Each structure stands twice: as structure tokens, then as C-alpha cells.
Amino acid sequence: MELLDSLGLVSATAASGVFTLLPLGLRVHDRLSSIARRAFEERGAHTVSFPTLQSSRLWKETGRWDAYQREGALLTSRSRSGEDLCLAPTSEEIATATVRDRLRSFRDLPARLFLSTTKFRDELSPRGGLMRSREFTMADCYTFDTSPEAMRASTGFLNDACAAALTGMGLTGTFQAPADGGSISAGASTEHLLLGDSGQSTLLACGHCGNRGDAALLSSEPTPHTGEPVVNVIVFAATGPDGRRQPTAVAIRSDLQVSARKLAEATGATHVTLLDPDLLPELYGTPAGTLTPWTAAQAAGTVLLFDTSVSALEKFAISDGADGLRTSMSWDGGRGLLALTPSGTDLHQATPGSTCLRCHQGHYSDTHAVEVAHVFELGRQYSTPMNLRFTDEHGAAQTPWMACSGIGLTRCLQTTAELHRDHHGLRWKAGTGPADLHLTVLRADLPAMRERTDHLVRQLRNRGITLLIDDRTLPAGDKLRYARLLGLPHHAVISPRHNNDEVEITNRWTGRTTTTDPSHIPRIFSTRQ
């Protein structure tokens, strides 16, 4: 980030987490945006432009107005007419509302809408420059389908388009990993990641087989516990496909966390959240932190599941209310308790040091990665509350299934700059930097050099080559040093000491310098844009 700033691509502002894209940085940003748009349009998406300033009415339809305000992530305002507005951090509501106004029949589906917009999120502690900022640009795509199977086909389309876009941006080495989509997603999600110390996402990776991914999704055998482990009971509200909420209790070792995504998969729920602790006394007659497996097993209307970390335990401890713990418990019961026969389900998040269940030999350790794109199954999480409908082939009203993807363009700008830099400075892949060719003009103050420059520029632009022309009145050494730091794929120098038919060309990736006729320049490098 410091190099981007010092070279004049990006500039910090008085507001933390908010940056100005200077001319060179904007060139890169626009090129990356064009690459993403081309990748999606070539695969059948249509480009739209959604407003970032949105009415609270849309967000209240899905319940996210209050939820996001509780999180403190929503930047809001009120118009002079009294309308509550927000600077949207994401576009599910406006995408659904836009399609709702026009969708009529199953013949209108699938619909796949690509957009590139500025988004806002009131990050508590923005950090890492463009990696996590309050104002950022996303290249998104929203899909609408007639069935869950068609939605999953659309997620394949989204993952393929994201992979092509990232490759076109020069982000080689990206890999896909299952992820926990959080509150946005109603189903499976996939992250597109790059390993790197500057990454702000933490993954687990197996040191033996290389299996890696989100701790909430990886299968693992927990590290052994010395002594008698404590068995906790955590209660969730699992929302089924029919919209009904079912209290679902999970018995799990106290040093582990329940994976909401694994729980959703195990129960078939479309959405899983922690049950409000204030409801526990009414449902179970005991406050949070004092539930036991026996309490949950005997509660009417509650589903009880056992994590694999506890199902095979011979002896363990449970909460004994305000008096502490009851030790030497077993599933055989005793002490006035019924016998339980737990069937273990993998519901815990993997942890560093736990055993990888893909190879059963390696252990997981933390690794850092940059999340550059994410694909989500949205299901009917937004289409149902927003009353989005279409008429199927039998004339019946149906609710579409949605999916979406997001590529962080401003994050990709910083990531691609950092990924390929060397000890000399930046190195841009063809088609991604501020231009294809950096043209340095020595003694640009001389009329003859200005004439040569104008003639060469016309030639190259007519061949579709984008140029960065440095004709500043600076010492030659400063201009050559800047060109190497900026790192465009090719650097050309014209100088009074060269003949009119000579240009010195340096390949930034190989370091090789040659002298050639200007007419040969288009053959030297790709003009992919």
C-alpha cells in the first residue's frame, strides 16, 4: 500500500478507511472492472447499474435494516422529506426489488445481472489499506432461477466467471474453498482465495495432504482432552424450508465451537442462528450456561444432536447450575438420569492441531489468505420476504431461487500489486497495469523530441496500445527509476542519442533490454486489455 501511495496510484484521505484513486490507480481499477465485466458478459450475464443510496423500505422488507444497524455496519441518512436512507454495503435487496418489478413468467428465467458499484460499510477498525476499507468497489452478479438445481447451476456459472476474471487480473494461484457464508448466505458458499501474509482471512491447512479451508466447514478429529471434558449444550433456532423455526440443541465439548453451517446441513435448515438466551428459562426452566443434554432431551419440541467430540465419551462433566460442575457423568445415566444413546454428528469447527479427516495423518495449522471473491447460494432468503414471484409452466405462482457473487475490485487492485512485486518495485501483468507501455521521453523540452514523441504516440495508439507518457522535465535517472518502480510490463525510452528509427525497450519481467524500430513494438508484447 505504501508503494501504491508513493507512486501516485492511491492517496489516503482525512477519513480512515477511505481512499482517493489517483489517475494511475483509477486506470488500474477501470481495467480490472472491465476484465470482470467481460468475464461475466461472455458467459451470458447482463450488466446493470444499481444505486448505492437506497431506501430503508427495501431493507426493512428483509429485516436487515434493524439487524445491520445493531451490528453498527450500516451508514444511514435521512432526506429532507424524512425518508430513511442508507449507503448500501451489499445489493441483495435492490437486486430483488429490480427483478420483482419486471419478472412475470418462468420464461424470464434464469436472470443473471452483473454490476460494478461502490459500496460502504462502517468498519469498526478499517485496516490494510484497500484490503478492508469503509468505501470499496465490488463487481457483483445476482442470479435468479426456477429451482434449487438451477440455482446450483448458476453458482457453477458464478464460480467459473469469477475464476476467469481473477485470472485475467493477473491473480494466478487463486484456489476455491468451501466457506461459511454468514448471514448473507442461506446455503453453501465458496471463497476464491490467495495465500499470503497480507491476507486478513485465516484458514486451516493440513500439513500432510494440503486440505485447507474455513474452520467452520473442515472435518476434523479434535485434539485429545486431558481429564474429564465438560459437555456444554448450545441451543439454536433452525429455520426450515417451510419457514418454521425449530429449537435445536447441540451437545459439544466446551472447548469447541458449533459450526452453524454444519448444523444447517445436518438439519436441512435454510438458516441457523443462536436462540435468544432470554428464551431459555421459559423453554427449559434454566438460564444459559446451565443446560445439560438431559434437560434438552426431555424438552418438548427440541431436537437434540451430539457432536462427535462428545458422543463417544465414557466420562465427562456437565453443568450443575450455580454449584459448578457434576463430574464422572456417562451416557448410561445414573444419579436419577435416564440413559442416552448419542449418535455423533460432525458439528464442531476445526481447530489448529486437530487431525485432518481427509488423510487421517496430518494436522491443521493456521494460514493467512486474501479473499478476493465469494460465491453464495442465497436460496429464497430474500425472494420470499420481498414477495418476488413468477408464474410456472402450470400457471402457479412460484418463488425464485437466488445466488450471487462478489469480487472486491479495490482489494484486487492492492492484491495484484503486492502479488507480483519484486525488490525493484511493482510488476504488472499485461492488461492490468495503468497502461501497456511506459514511454519515457528524455529531453522532452527539445522541439525535435516532441515531434518524435507525437509521431510515435500516434503510431502506437492506432495499434490499440495504451500508453503512459513521461515527458516531465526531470533528470533522466529519476524518470528511469520511477519507470522501474511503477513496473509496467514494457518500458520504452526515446532519447536524442537514439536515431529516429530507434527505441530502447525493456521487459520488466525478464529485465532484457533491446533496441528496435518503433514499428516493431506491437510485436513485442501482448495488447490484451
C-alpha positions as CSV (number, residue, x, y, z in Angstrom):
1,M,0.0,0.0,0.0
2,E,2.9,2.4,0.8
3,L,4.3,1.8,-2.7
4,L,0.9,2.5,-4.3
5,D,0.8,5.7,-2.4
6,S,4.3,6.8,-3.1
7,L,4.0,6.1,-6.8
8,G,0.8,8.2,-7.1
9,L,-1.9,5.5,-7.6
10,V,-3.7,5.8,-4.3
11,S,-4.0,8.6,-1.7
12,A,-5.3,8.4,1.9
13,T,-8.0,10.9,2.9
14,A,-8.9,12.5,6.3
15,A,-11.5,9.8,6.8
16,S,-9.9,6.5,8.0
17,G,-10.6,3.6,5.6
18,V,-11.5,6.0,2.7
19,F,-9.0,6.5,-0.2
20,T,-8.7,8.5,-3.4
21,L,-7.9,6.7,-6.6
22,L,-5.4,9.0,-8.4
23,P,-5.2,8.9,-12.2
24,L,-2.9,5.9,-12.4
25,G,-4.8,4.0,-9.7
26,L,-8.1,4.7,-11.5
27,R,-6.7,3.4,-14.7
28,V,-5.9,0.1,-13.0
29,H,-9.3,0.0,-11.3
30,D,-11.1,0.6,-14.5
31,R,-9.1,-2.1,-16.3
32,L,-9.9,-4.7,-13.6
33,S,-13.6,-3.7,-13.7
34,S,-13.6,-4.2,-17.5
35,I,-11.9,-7.6,-17.1
36,A,-14.6,-8.7,-14.6
37,R,-17.4,-7.4,-16.8
38,R,-16.1,-9.1,-19.8
39,A,-15.7,-12.5,-18.0
40,F,-19.4,-12.4,-16.9
41,E,-20.9,-11.0,-20.1
42,E,-19.1,-13.6,-22.2
43,R,-20.8,-16.2,-20.1
44,G,-24.3,-14.7,-20.5
45,A,-24.7,-12.1,-17.8
46,H,-26.3,-8.7,-18.5
47,T,-24.7,-5.6,-16.9
48,V,-26.8,-3.2,-14.9
49,S,-26.1,-0.3,-12.5
50,F,-27.8,-0.3,-9.1
51,P,-27.8,2.8,-6.9
52,T,-25.8,2.7,-3.7
53,L,-28.2,5.2,-2.0
54,Q,-31.2,3.0,-1.1
55,S,-34.4,3.4,0.8
56,S,-34.8,1.8,4.2
57,R,-38.2,0.4,3.0
58,L,-36.3,-2.3,1.0
59,W,-34.1,-3.3,3.8
60,K,-37.0,-3.5,6.3
61,E,-38.7,-6.0,4.0
62,T,-35.9,-8.5,4.7
63,G,-35.4,-7.4,8.3
64,R,-31.8,-6.3,7.7
65,W,-32.3,-2.6,8.4
66,D,-32.5,-3.3,12.1
67,A,-30.0,-6.2,12.0
68,Y,-27.3,-4.2,10.3
69,Q,-27.9,-1.2,12.5
70,R,-27.4,-3.4,15.5
71,E,-24.1,-4.5,14.1
72,G,-23.2,-0.9,13.5
73,A,-22.2,-1.6,9.9
74,L,-24.8,0.5,8.1
75,L,-24.2,4.1,7.1
76,T,-27.6,5.8,7.2
77,S,-29.0,9.2,6.5
78,R,-32.4,10.9,6.4
79,S,-33.6,13.0,3.4
80,R,-35.2,16.4,3.8
81,S,-38.6,14.7,3.2
82,G,-38.0,12.4,6.2
83,E,-37.1,9.3,4.3
84,D,-34.5,7.0,5.9
85,L,-31.8,6.0,3.5
86,C,-28.5,4.0,3.6
87,L,-25.3,3.8,1.7
88,A,-25.7,0.1,1.0
89,P,-22.9,-2.4,1.9
90,T,-24.4,-5.0,-0.4
91,S,-27.1,-5.3,-3.1
92,E,-29.4,-8.2,-2.4
93,E,-32.5,-6.0,-1.6
94,I,-32.1,-3.7,-4.6
95,A,-31.4,-6.6,-7.0
96,T,-34.5,-8.5,-5.8
97,A,-36.7,-5.4,-6.0
98,T,-35.4,-4.6,-9.5
99,V,-36.3,-8.1,-10.8
100,R,-39.6,-8.0,-8.8
101,D,-40.8,-5.1,-10.9
102,R,-40.3,-7.0,-14.2
103,L,-40.4,-10.7,-13.6
104,R,-43.6,-12.4,-14.9
105,S,-43.0,-15.9,-16.2
106,F,-40.7,-18.9,-15.9
107,R,-39.7,-17.9,-19.4
108,D,-37.9,-14.8,-18.0
109,L,-35.6,-17.1,-16.0
110,P,-32.7,-17.6,-15.5
111,A,-31.8,-13.9,-15.0
112,R,-28.1,-13.1,-14.4
113,L,-27.3,-9.5,-13.6
114,F,-23.7,-8.2,-13.4
115,L,-22.8,-4.8,-11.8
116,S,-19.8,-2.9,-10.5
117,T,-20.7,-0.4,-7.8
118,T,-19.2,1.5,-4.9
119,K,-20.3,0.1,-1.5
120,F,-20.0,1.3,2.0
121,R,-19.5,-0.4,5.3
122,D,-18.8,1.3,8.6
123,E,-15.9,-0.9,9.6
124,L,-15.0,-0.5,13.3
125,S,-11.3,-0.6,12.5
126,P,-10.5,-0.4,8.8
127,R,-7.1,-1.7,8.1
128,G,-4.7,-2.9,5.5
129,G,-5.3,0.0,3.1
130,L,-7.7,-1.2,0.4
131,M,-8.0,-4.6,1.9
132,R,-10.6,-3.6,4.4
133,S,-11.9,-0.1,3.9
134,R,-15.2,1.8,4.6
135,E,-15.7,2.6,0.9
136,F,-14.9,0.0,-1.7
137,T,-15.8,-1.2,-5.2
138,M,-17.4,-4.6,-5.8
139,A,-18.1,-6.5,-9.1
140,D,-21.2,-8.4,-8.3
141,C,-23.5,-10.8,-10.1
142,Y,-27.0,-11.8,-9.0
143,T,-28.8,-14.8,-10.4
144,F,-32.5,-15.8,-10.3
145,D,-33.7,-19.3,-11.1
146,T,-36.7,-21.6,-11.1
147,S,-35.4,-24.3,-8.8
148,P,-32.6,-25.3,-6.3
149,E,-31.0,-27.3,-9.1
150,A,-31.0,-24.4,-11.4
151,M,-29.6,-22.2,-8.7
152,R,-26.7,-24.6,-8.1
153,A,-26.0,-24.5,-11.9
154,S,-25.9,-20.7,-11.6
155,T,-23.3,-21.0,-8.7
156,G,-21.2,-23.0,-11.1
157,F,-21.6,-20.2,-13.6
158,L,-20.6,-17.6,-11.0
159,N,-17.5,-19.6,-9.8
160,D,-16.4,-20.1,-13.4
161,A,-16.8,-16.4,-14.2
162,C,-15.0,-15.3,-11.0
163,A,-12.1,-17.7,-11.7
164,A,-11.8,-16.3,-15.3
165,A,-12.0,-12.7,-14.1
166,L,-9.3,-13.2,-11.4
167,T,-7.0,-15.0,-13.8
168,G,-7.5,-12.1,-16.3
169,M,-6.5,-9.7,-13.5
170,G,-3.2,-11.5,-13.1
171,L,-4.2,-13.1,-9.8
172,T,-2.7,-16.5,-10.6
173,G,-2.6,-19.1,-7.8
174,T,-6.2,-18.5,-6.6
175,F,-8.0,-21.5,-5.2
176,Q,-11.6,-22.2,-4.2
177,A,-12.6,-23.4,-0.8
178,P,-16.0,-24.1,0.8
179,A,-16.8,-21.3,3.3
180,D,-19.3,-20.2,5.8
181,G,-21.4,-17.6,4.0
182,G,-22.5,-16.0,7.3
183,S,-25.8,-14.0,7.4
184,I,-25.8,-13.2,3.7
185,S,-26.0,-16.8,2.6
186,A,-28.8,-19.4,3.0
187,G,-26.7,-22.3,1.8
188,A,-23.3,-23.3,0.6
189,S,-20.7,-20.7,-0.3
190,T,-17.3,-20.7,-2.0
191,E,-14.4,-18.4,-1.4
192,H,-11.8,-17.6,-4.0
193,L,-8.5,-17.2,-2.1
194,L,-4.8,-16.4,-2.5
195,L,-2.4,-17.5,0.2
196,G,-0.4,-14.6,1.5
197,D,0.9,-13.0,4.7
198,S,-1.1,-9.8,3.9
199,G,-4.3,-11.7,3.9
200,Q,-6.9,-10.9,6.6
201,S,-8.7,-14.3,6.3
202,T,-7.5,-17.1,8.4
203,L,-7.8,-20.7,7.0
204,L,-6.7,-24.0,8.3
205,A,-4.4,-26.2,6.2
206,C,-3.4,-29.8,6.7
207,G,0.4,-30.2,6.7
208,H,0.2,-33.7,5.2
209,C,-2.3,-33.6,2.4
210,G,-2.8,-29.9,1.8
211,N,-6.5,-29.9,2.6
212,R,-7.5,-26.4,3.5
213,G,-10.5,-24.2,4.0
214,D,-12.7,-22.5,6.5
215,A,-12.6,-23.9,10.0
216,A,-16.4,-23.9,10.1
217,L,-16.5,-26.5,7.3
218,L,-13.5,-28.7,7.6
219,S,-13.9,-32.1,9.1
220,S,-11.6,-32.9,11.9
221,E,-10.9,-35.1,14.9
222,P,-10.5,-32.8,17.9
223,T,-7.2,-32.8,19.8
224,P,-7.4,-35.2,22.8
225,H,-8.7,-33.7,26.0
226,T,-6.9,-34.4,29.3
227,G,-9.1,-35.3,32.3
228,E,-12.9,-35.2,32.1
229,P,-14.0,-32.8,29.4
230,V,-17.1,-30.6,30.1
231,V,-20.1,-31.2,27.8
232,N,-22.0,-27.9,27.0
233,V,-25.3,-27.6,25.4
234,I,-25.9,-24.7,22.9
235,V,-29.4,-24.0,21.5
236,F,-30.0,-22.7,18.0
237,A,-33.1,-21.6,16.1
238,A,-33.1,-23.6,12.8
239,T,-35.4,-22.3,10.1
240,G,-36.7,-25.0,7.8
241,P,-37.6,-24.6,4.1
242,D,-41.2,-24.0,5.2
243,G,-40.2,-21.0,7.3
244,R,-40.8,-22.8,10.7
245,R,-38.2,-22.3,13.4
246,Q,-37.2,-25.3,15.4
247,P,-35.2,-25.2,18.7
248,T,-32.1,-27.3,18.0
249,A,-29.7,-28.2,20.9
250,V,-26.1,-29.3,20.3
251,A,-24.1,-31.2,22.9
252,I,-20.5,-30.3,22.3
253,R,-17.2,-30.3,24.2
254,S,-16.8,-26.9,26.0
255,D,-13.5,-26.0,24.3
256,L,-15.1,-26.3,20.8
257,Q,-17.5,-24.1,18.8
258,V,-20.5,-25.2,16.9
259,S,-20.4,-24.6,13.1
260,A,-23.7,-23.1,12.1
261,R,-23.1,-24.2,8.5
262,K,-22.6,-27.8,9.5
263,L,-25.6,-27.7,11.7
264,A,-27.7,-26.3,8.8
265,E,-26.5,-29.2,6.6
266,A,-27.3,-31.8,9.3
267,T,-30.8,-30.5,9.9
268,G,-31.7,-29.3,6.4
269,A,-32.3,-25.8,7.7
270,T,-32.1,-22.9,5.4
271,H,-30.9,-20.6,8.2
272,V,-29.4,-21.1,11.7
273,T,-28.9,-18.6,14.4
274,L,-28.3,-18.7,18.2
275,L,-31.5,-18.9,20.1
276,D,-32.1,-15.7,22.2
277,P,-30.7,-16.6,25.7
278,D,-33.7,-14.8,27.3
279,L,-36.0,-17.5,25.9
280,L,-34.1,-20.4,27.6
281,P,-35.6,-20.2,31.1
282,E,-39.1,-20.3,29.5
283,L,-38.3,-23.3,27.3
284,Y,-36.1,-25.3,29.6
285,G,-36.5,-23.9,33.1
286,T,-32.9,-23.0,33.4
287,P,-30.7,-20.0,32.2
288,A,-28.0,-20.0,29.6
289,G,-24.8,-21.8,30.6
290,T,-26.7,-24.4,32.8
291,L,-28.3,-26.6,30.2
292,T,-27.4,-30.3,30.2
293,P,-28.0,-32.9,27.5
294,W,-30.7,-34.5,29.7
295,T,-32.6,-31.1,30.0
296,A,-32.6,-30.7,26.2
297,A,-33.5,-34.4,25.6
298,Q,-36.7,-34.1,27.8
299,A,-37.8,-30.7,26.4
300,A,-40.8,-31.0,24.1
301,G,-40.2,-29.6,20.6
302,T,-36.4,-29.5,20.9
303,V,-34.2,-31.5,18.6
304,L,-31.0,-32.7,20.4
305,L,-27.8,-33.5,18.4
306,F,-24.5,-34.8,19.7
307,D,-21.2,-33.6,18.2
308,T,-18.6,-36.3,17.6
309,S,-16.4,-34.7,20.2
310,V,-18.8,-36.0,22.9
311,S,-20.7,-38.9,21.5
312,A,-18.0,-41.5,22.4
313,L,-17.0,-40.1,25.8
314,E,-17.0,-42.5,28.7
315,K,-16.7,-40.0,31.5
316,F,-17.4,-36.3,31.4
317,A,-18.7,-33.3,33.4
318,I,-21.9,-31.3,32.9
319,S,-23.1,-28.0,34.3
320,D,-24.6,-28.2,37.8
321,G,-26.1,-24.7,37.8
322,A,-24.8,-22.3,40.3
323,D,-23.0,-25.1,42.2
324,G,-20.5,-25.6,39.4
325,L,-19.9,-29.0,37.6
326,R,-21.2,-32.5,38.1
327,T,-18.3,-34.9,37.3
328,S,-18.0,-38.5,36.4
329,M,-21.1,-38.5,34.2
330,S,-21.8,-41.1,31.5
331,W,-24.4,-41.6,28.8
332,D,-25.6,-44.6,30.7
333,G,-27.4,-42.2,33.1
334,G,-27.5,-42.8,36.8
335,R,-28.0,-40.3,39.6
336,G,-31.6,-40.2,38.6
337,L,-31.0,-39.5,35.0
338,L,-32.2,-41.6,32.0
339,A,-29.7,-43.4,29.7
340,L,-29.0,-41.6,26.4
341,T,-27.7,-43.2,23.3
342,P,-25.9,-40.4,21.4
343,S,-25.2,-40.7,17.7
344,G,-22.3,-38.5,16.8
345,T,-22.5,-35.9,14.0
346,D,-19.6,-33.7,13.0
347,L,-20.9,-30.2,14.1
348,H,-17.8,-28.6,15.5
349,Q,-15.4,-26.1,13.9
350,A,-12.0,-27.5,13.2
351,T,-9.1,-26.1,15.3
352,P,-5.3,-25.7,14.9
353,G,-3.8,-29.0,15.9
354,S,-6.9,-31.1,15.2
355,T,-6.5,-34.2,12.9
356,C,-7.5,-33.8,9.2
357,L,-10.1,-36.4,8.4
358,R,-9.3,-36.4,4.7
359,C,-6.0,-38.1,5.2
360,H,-6.2,-39.1,8.9
361,Q,-2.5,-38.3,9.2
362,G,-1.9,-34.6,9.1
363,H,-2.9,-31.8,11.5
364,Y,-4.3,-28.4,10.8
365,S,-2.4,-25.2,11.3
366,D,-3.4,-21.6,10.7
367,T,-2.6,-20.0,7.4
368,H,-3.4,-16.5,6.1
369,A,-5.1,-15.8,2.8
370,V,-6.7,-13.0,0.8
371,E,-10.3,-13.4,0.0
372,V,-10.7,-11.9,-3.5
373,A,-14.1,-13.3,-4.4
374,H,-17.0,-15.1,-2.8
375,V,-20.0,-17.0,-4.3
376,F,-23.2,-17.6,-2.2
377,E,-26.3,-19.7,-2.5
378,L,-29.0,-17.3,-1.4
379,G,-31.9,-19.7,-1.8
380,R,-35.2,-17.9,-1.1
381,Q,-33.8,-15.9,1.8
382,Y,-34.5,-12.6,0.0
383,S,-37.1,-13.5,-2.6
384,T,-39.6,-14.9,-0.1
385,P,-39.9,-11.8,2.3
386,M,-39.7,-9.4,-0.6
387,N,-42.6,-11.3,-2.4
388,L,-40.7,-12.0,-5.6
389,R,-42.9,-14.3,-7.7
390,F,-43.1,-15.8,-11.2
391,T,-45.7,-18.0,-12.9
392,D,-44.5,-21.5,-13.7
393,E,-45.5,-23.6,-16.7
394,H,-48.7,-24.7,-15.0
395,G,-49.8,-21.2,-14.2
396,A,-48.9,-21.5,-10.5
397,A,-47.1,-18.7,-8.6
398,Q,-43.6,-19.7,-7.5
399,T,-40.7,-18.0,-5.7
400,P,-37.3,-17.9,-7.4
401,W,-34.1,-19.2,-6.0
402,M,-31.2,-16.8,-5.9
403,A,-27.4,-16.9,-5.9
404,C,-24.7,-14.2,-6.1
405,S,-21.0,-13.5,-6.3
406,G,-18.8,-10.6,-5.4
407,I,-15.3,-9.7,-6.5
408,G,-13.6,-7.0,-4.4
409,L,-12.1,-4.8,-7.2
410,T,-10.3,-2.3,-4.9
411,R,-9.0,-5.2,-2.9
412,C,-7.8,-6.9,-6.1
413,L,-6.0,-3.7,-7.1
414,Q,-3.9,-3.9,-4.0
415,T,-3.5,-7.7,-4.1
416,T,-2.3,-7.9,-7.7
417,A,0.2,-5.1,-7.0
418,E,1.6,-6.9,-4.0
419,L,1.5,-10.4,-5.5
420,H,3.9,-9.7,-8.3
421,R,6.2,-7.0,-6.9
422,D,9.9,-7.7,-6.5
423,H,12.9,-5.8,-4.9
424,H,12.8,-3.3,-7.8
425,G,9.1,-2.4,-7.3
426,L,5.8,-3.2,-8.9
427,R,5.3,-5.6,-11.8
428,W,2.0,-5.6,-13.6
429,K,0.7,-8.4,-15.8
430,A,-0.3,-7.5,-19.3
431,G,-3.6,-5.8,-19.4
432,T,-3.8,-5.0,-15.7
433,G,-1.5,-2.0,-15.0
434,P,-2.0,1.7,-15.7
435,A,-1.0,1.1,-19.4
436,D,0.5,-1.5,-21.7
437,L,3.7,0.6,-22.3
438,H,5.5,3.2,-20.3
439,L,7.1,5.6,-22.7
440,T,9.9,7.8,-21.2
441,V,10.9,10.8,-23.3
442,L,14.4,12.2,-22.5
443,R,14.9,15.9,-23.2
444,A,11.2,16.4,-24.0
445,D,11.9,20.1,-23.9
446,L,13.6,19.9,-27.4
447,P,11.2,20.5,-30.4
448,A,12.7,17.5,-32.3
449,M,12.0,15.2,-29.3
450,R,8.4,16.5,-29.0
451,E,7.9,15.8,-32.8
452,R,9.3,12.3,-32.5
453,T,7.1,11.6,-29.4
454,D,3.9,12.8,-31.1
455,H,4.6,10.6,-34.2
456,L,5.4,7.5,-32.1
457,V,2.3,8.0,-29.9
458,R,0.0,8.2,-32.9
459,Q,1.5,5.0,-34.3
460,L,1.1,3.1,-31.1
461,R,-2.3,4.3,-30.2
462,N,-3.5,3.5,-33.7
463,R,-2.4,-0.1,-32.9
464,G,-4.5,-0.2,-29.8
465,I,-1.7,0.1,-27.3
466,T,-2.4,2.1,-24.2
467,L,0.4,4.4,-23.1
468,L,1.8,6.1,-20.1
469,I,3.9,9.0,-21.4
470,D,6.5,10.5,-19.1
471,D,7.7,13.8,-20.7
472,R,8.3,15.6,-17.4
473,T,11.3,17.9,-17.1
474,L,13.0,15.7,-14.6
475,P,16.6,14.2,-14.6
476,A,16.8,11.1,-16.7
477,G,17.8,9.0,-13.7
478,D,14.7,10.0,-11.8
479,K,12.4,9.1,-14.7
480,L,14.1,5.7,-15.3
481,R,13.9,4.9,-11.6
482,Y,10.2,5.8,-11.5
483,A,9.5,3.6,-14.5
484,R,11.2,0.6,-12.9
485,L,9.3,1.2,-9.6
486,L,6.0,1.5,-11.4
487,G,6.6,-1.7,-13.2
488,L,4.5,-1.7,-16.4
489,P,5.1,-4.8,-18.5
490,H,7.3,-2.9,-21.0
491,H,9.2,0.3,-20.8
492,A,10.3,2.3,-23.9
493,V,12.9,5.1,-24.0
494,I,13.4,7.6,-26.7
495,S,16.4,9.9,-26.5
496,P,18.3,12.4,-28.6
497,R,21.2,9.9,-28.6
498,H,19.0,7.4,-30.5
499,N,18.3,7.6,-34.2
500,N,14.8,8.5,-35.3
501,D,14.2,4.8,-36.1
502,E,15.4,3.5,-32.7
503,V,13.6,2.9,-29.4
504,E,15.0,1.2,-26.4
505,I,12.6,-1.4,-25.0
506,T,12.9,-3.1,-21.6
507,N,10.8,-6.1,-20.5
508,R,10.0,-5.6,-16.8
509,W,9.6,-9.3,-16.2
510,T,12.8,-10.6,-17.8
511,G,14.9,-7.4,-17.4
512,R,16.0,-7.8,-21.0
513,T,16.7,-4.5,-22.9
514,T,16.7,-4.3,-26.7
515,T,16.9,-1.5,-29.3
516,T,14.3,-1.8,-32.1
517,D,12.5,0.1,-34.8
518,P,9.2,1.7,-33.4
519,S,7.2,-0.2,-36.0
520,H,8.3,-3.5,-34.3
521,I,6.9,-2.5,-30.9
522,P,3.4,-4.1,-31.3
523,R,5.0,-7.5,-32.0
524,I,7.0,-7.4,-28.7
525,F,4.2,-7.7,-26.2
526,S,0.5,-8.7,-25.9
527,T,-2.0,-5.9,-26.4
528,R,-4.6,-7.7,-24.3
529,Q,-6.6,-5.1,-22.5
